[in-house]
Amino acid sequence: MRIDAHHHVWELARRPQDWLEEPEAAPIRRDFSLADLAPLAQAAGIARTVLVQVLPSLAETEEFLALAAADPLVAGVVGWVDLTAPGVAGTLAALRAGRGGELLTGVRHLVQGEADPAWLARPDVRRGLRAVGEAGLRYDLLVLPHQLPAAIDTVRALPEQAFVLDHLAKPPIASGELAPWAERLRELAAEPNVSCKLSGLVTEADRNRWTVADLRPYAEVVLDAFGPERVMFGSDWPVCLLAASYGEVIGAAEEMTDRLAEHERALVFGGTAARVYGLAESAGEEAA
């Protein structure tokens, strides 16, 4: 079963997206729905997906869970809660009790936008992360390279919590630099409770002239550091459309993993996501 472990949707009239007002975001400044994604996924042989939060909004998370409950394409939702709120455990319980709550598989916060590089180390944030773990959920790390030290410290401090690194921590692919990102990435990967999404590469590269050769060094660092059993493919659609089509993103990922054995590629394109997120193989099946 091929899984796209990272994509988004949005409806601008319902929930405006301030970040889409930036000039470079103009090509994706419109609505994107599961109905838009479905034919693209089918053409690429993608059977299930993970729908990931866009905004720091409980209402958005509730809407995503309802969408997932109504559409068999979505196997899981990574939503948002305020990790710093004293009542975060109750909020998570309420989400799990609502429509589609059984499809809530993880939580994410836009740490990349926090001015404090050590935001993840704050006591109130750590308390919230413990609540996420106690609820049986994973935590998606959306960080930039300079925030990796705090991510490493956090992963070590919470060994019982399962973490998933989004977009390889957004390395500087456009400049071709590997250090110090690669060293920090390997340090993070040394912790067994963290996995990594092979996602978001094309938008960190030169969006107009990227090649698979530009992306491959970063993918190889990740595959070597984590191993295929802790790496999962994600399209980052529709954000990826700023640099490539859905098919082109999948094609690039297939090419970057062409040196793996067949069973290892099966892990990257489905097995790892199913295990880490506890995804059911079909709608209505109870997740592990």
N, C-alpha and C positions, 0 to 999 in steps of 0.2 A: 504494500500500500504506500503510494507516494503522498507525502504530506508537505504542504507549504506552511512552515511553522511561524510565519510572520507576515501579516498584511493588515491593512486598515480599510475602513470605509468612512464616509462622512456625507452629511446632507447640510449644506451651508445655510439654508433658510431656517432649519431647525436649530442648528448649533454652529454659529459663526467660528471661523478659524482665523485668528489674527495673524498667525504666521504665514498664511497664504496671501497676505497683502504685500509681502515682499516681492519686488519686481521679478526675481529669479524663479518665483513660484507660480508665475502666470500660467504656464502650461497645464497645471493641475488645479487651477482655481475654478473648480466646478464640482458637482456632486459625483460621488463614486459609490456604487452599491454592490451588494452580493450578486445581483443579477448581471452587473457588468463583468464581474470576475468569473462567473460560472463558465462561460464558453471558453475563456482563456485557460482556466484550470483544466477543463476537460480536454482541450487540444494538447495540453502538456502532460496529460496522464496523471494529474493531481486529483486524488480522491477525497482528501480531507484537508482542512486548514485550521490555523490558529488565528483568531481575530484579536488584534492588539489595540489597547487604548491609544487615543491621540491626545485628549485633553485631560487635565486634572479635574475630572467631573464625575461624581457619583451617578448623576443622571445619564451621562453617556454610557457608563458601565452597565447600568440597568437596561438601557436601550440595546446595547450589544448582546447582552444575555438573552433578551427577548428575540432579537434577530436570529441568534444561534439556535434557540429552541424551535424556531420556525423553518430553519433551513438545514438540511442534512449535510451540506458542504462543510459547515463549521463544526469541528470536533471539540473545540475549546476556546475559551476567552481569557485573555490576560487583561484584567481591568485595573481600576485605580481606586485607592482609598487614601485618606490623609494619614500617613504613617505616624505623624506627630500628635494626633488626637488621642486623648486618654481613652476614648471609647472605641478604638479601632477594632477590637475583638468583636464588639457588638455589631459594628457596621458590617464586618465580614460575615457574621452569622446571618444578618438580615439579607445580605446579597444572596447567600447560599439558600435561604428560605424562599426567595422570590422566584419569579418565572425565569426558567433557564439557569437557576442557581447551581444546579448540578454540573453545569458546563464551565463554571468558573474554575480555572486551573492555575491561575497565577495573578500576580499583582505587579504593577510597574509604576514608577514615578519618573518624571523628566529630570533626572539628576543632572543631565548635561546642561540644563539651564540654571542650575544653582550657582551663585557666585562663590560660595564657600567650597573650596576643593575637598574639604574634609566633612561635607554634609552628612555622608553616610555614617560617620563616626559619632554623630551627636547622640547623646543618651536617649532622647525622645524618639529618634529615628530607629535606634537599635531596639527599643522597646516595641515599636511598631513591627519591625522585622520579625521579632520573636512571635508576635501574635499571628503574623502570616504563616510562619512555620507551624505553630500550634493548630492552625486551621487546616493543615495538610496541603498548603499551597506553595507554589514556587515563586521566586522573586526574580524578575527580569532586571538586569543591570543595564541601564542606558547611561553610559558615561563616556567622557572624552579621555584621550590618553593621559592628560595631566591629573585626572581623577582616579586613575588606576591604583595608585598607592592606597587610597582610602578604601577602594573596593577590595583590594587584597587583604587589608587589615580586617575588614568587615566579614569577608568570607571565612577567614581564620577564626574570628571571634564567635561565629555562629556555625559550628561544624555540623549541626543537625539540620540546618536550613539548606534547601536545594536552591541554587542560584543558576541563572542563565544569562550569559553575556550577550547583549544585542550588538549586532553590526561590528563585531571585532573591536569595540571601543573606538570606532571611527578613526582608523589610522590615516596618516597623511599620504594617501596613495598618489594624489596629484603631483606631489613633490618627489615621490619615489623614495622617501626616507623610511628606514626601518627602525633605527634607534632613536630614542630609547623605548619606543612602543614595543618592539619585539621582546626585549628583555623583561619588561613588566608583564607582558602577555604570558610569557612562559612561567613567570613567578605565580601569576594567578592560576594558570592551568595546573600547577603542581598541587593545588588543593582539590581533593576528590569530589567535593560537593558543588562544583561549578561545571557547567557545560557552556557551549558557545554556538551562536547562530552564524552560519555562513551566509551573511545577508548584508545589505547596505553598501556593498563595495563600489558599484558603478557610480553612485552619487558622491563618493569620496575621491574618485578618480577625476581626470579631465573629462567632463561630461560630454564634450563634443568630439573628443578624439581618443577615447579609451580603447584599449585592446585587452584581450585576455592575458597577454604577456605582462601588462601593467598590474593586473590583479593577482596573478599567480603567486608571486613571492609572499604576499600577505596570507593567501589561502594556505600555502604550504607551511608557514609558521604555525598557523592554527591547527592544521591537521596533524602536524608533527607533535605539537605541544599537548593537545587534548586527546588525539587519537580519534578515529571515526566514530567510536562508541560514545563520544561526548560532543560530537559536532552534528548540527542539524541545518538543513537548507531552509532559508526564508527569502521570499521575493522582495519584501518591503514595498509591495504594490499598494497604492498607486504612486508613492513617492519615487519609486524607481523610474517612472515614466519621464522624469526630468533628464534621464540619461539613456534609457533603454526601454524597449518593450518588454512585456512579461515573458514572451518567448525568448528574447535575447538574454534576459537575466538567467533563465533556466539553462539555456544553451551554454552560457559562460560558466555556470556552476558545474555543469556536466563535463565541460572541457577541463576545468580546474581540478576535477576529481578523477581524471581519466587514468591516473597512475595507480589508483586504488584497485584492490581486488573487487570482484562483483559483490560479495557479501558486505564489504566495507562501504561501497557506494550505496547499497540498500539501507545501511544504517544512516548515512548522511541524508538520504532522500526519504526517510520515513521512520526507520526503526528507532533512532535516537529520540526523535520528537515523541513518538508513541510511548516510549518508556519513561522519559523524563517528565512529560506532562500528564501521563496516565490517560492517554486518549483511547476512546473506543474505536473499533475498526468500522463501525457503521452506526447510523443514527438509531437510538433506542437501546444500544448495547451498553451495559454498565461498564464504566471505565475502571481500570485497575487502580 
